Amino acid sequence: MDIEEMKETTTEVAEDDGWQRLVSNEERSLENVKAEKRHQEELQKEAERLLCEQEELIAKRDSLTAQQSNLIEQRDQLTTKLKNLSGKVYPNDPCPCGSGRKYKKCCGRNAS
């Protein structure tokens, strides 16, 4: 092989290597894009799952809040009945007239 043939062969190899690197870079870029797309899809699914879970928790919270309000109302009614049975009404007790105010601010004001 003479020098001219070696130069041509070297140039051809260098050009082929450049194309291979370019194709290789393109393939890696495509793989990166696909991986990023998969990652975005996974994040979207996770976000949807978390939103559903949040809605369920909000519904449970609302239900528990309603139950708590009912229990507080029942407790207040039972406390009032118990105090009415004892016959003595204290200043900070709910007024027996049913106004919802404290005895000392309602009917108890006139009693003193």
Buried (B, 14 or more C-beta within 10 A) or exposed (E): EEEEEEEEEEEEEEEEEEEEEEEEEEEEEEEEEEEEEEEEEEEEEEEEEEEEEEEEEEEEEEEEEEEEEEEEEEEEEEEBEEBEEEEEBEEEBBBBEEEEBBBBEBBBEEEE
